[in-house]
Amino acid sequence: MIDVLVPLKSLTSAKSRLAPFLSEAQREGLVVAMARDVLATLTAWPACHSIVVLQGKDWPPFLPASTKLRLVSEADFTGDELNGLLEQGVELLSAAQRLVLFADLPYLTVADLDDIAAALVSGSNVICPDRWEVGTNAIGFGNAAAPSFAFGPESLQRHRVRFAIEGVPPLPLQTQGLSRDIDSVDDVIDLLWGGSCEAVPGPATCQWLDSARRARLLAPGEKSIWAGQGAGPL
């Protein structure tokens, strides 16, 4: 069985790179929708023993009802730097295999997670790059092999170097659901209006998308009528 740590940074600061293109309400709506879908997928995953949600400020009550879920506030830990918080959060996990997974993966499926489980059961550590092979969306590891985290811009190479130094080289695992995070305006446009991904987002994200499409948010060839305004499509 696998324990999972899901970090959720302060909602008001989440996806700040999208601020020139989406209003605060739009950004928050999208972030909450993706987190709902990721957590719903995790709770439906048979290999998942428990989920610790490491939550920053300003999140509304939104967690699905599940005995697998435990909510922990960042304020309960020391400091506010992401990697330090993750290292403290991992200490709350007790299963033989553990996973740190980010919540901006709207295409995530149980099949993607099963691929992680198969690698962990075989004894491999796992690293899940983004589709550009620059960032890191998830790391899985055994109970005795917790790595030093290096999340942040261009984290993939830094993780690879750290793992090599620490003697825990990971198996790279890249699926559509694990690699396609939503980080840039191009990612949002692709999510809204179609692109190279054939996968279907989760239901909460689809609900946000339906409303955003009706508002013609970031429609190709159009200047968004919503960008920078206080009210969003939801």
Disulfide bonds with the S-S distance in Angstrom:
none
